[in-house]
Amino acid sequence: MIFLCINLVTVISTNNNHKLTDINLIFANLKGVPYFNGNDGFDLPMVWFIINLFIIFNLANYFYDDLKNNGKYILTRVKKVKYFYFAKVFWSIYNVLIYYILVFVIMITVSKIFLYQSNKWVLIEGIKMNKDELVIKLFLLYFTTSTALVLLQNAISLILRPVYSYLVILLVIAISIFTVCNLLPGQQSLILRHVPFDNIHGLAVKESLLYNCLLSIFSIIAGYIIISKKDII
């Protein structure tokens, strides 16, 4: 369903503006929004919002369901909880990776069919950036941000029910849109908040990738500590 929505958004965008090149369309759909400024108004990044929330919602009860429904079988089959836990962590990361590969493949394929192909340096809001470089940065920012949020949500779901842990992550993402605090997870995938699009208080892409990796590691460790002390039988 989500891939159909992305397809529709991409096709509608191409129909509305045939002057777009393939890379301009990808950027227009995935750029998100800059830091919130009350004087300039606000534009909710719907495509960014939908893409991020879908994968988190889809994996919201990943750990919880297995613990609730299969907890009594876990210890007898895998012997040690850590094997079960790290297998779930691996499959969570794997699912996020496949999800974003499909998202980008769909968007790139549709844009190549309907739009002019630009293999040269492209001009985006007065900034020159190589097409391949831009796509790679977008992919890495989206993938690592969602991975960090999914792992954080899974760790929280070991304490709260999935619906509540999902609401916590939803709130964090919503607040991230309106704040200039770069420590809130979620906004690391908003490329307009990165250098060179924002040279005043913007993030470096490397900083965001490092932040997402550290948050992922923290979430994995926290989740392991919680599940090790949890009575799953």
Secondary structure, DSSP 8 states (H G I E B T S, - for coil): -HHHHHHHHHHHHHHH-TT-BHHHHHHHHH----S-BTTTB----HHHHHHHHHHHHHTTTHHHHHHHHHHHHHHHHHSSHHHHHHHHHHHHHHHHHHHHHHHHHHHHHHHHHHSB---S-EEETTEEE-HHHHHHHHHHHHHHHHHHHHHHHHHHHTTS-HHHHHHHHHHHHHHHHH---TTSTTGGG-GGGBTTT-SSS-B-HHHHHHHHHHHHHHHHHHHHHHHHTS---
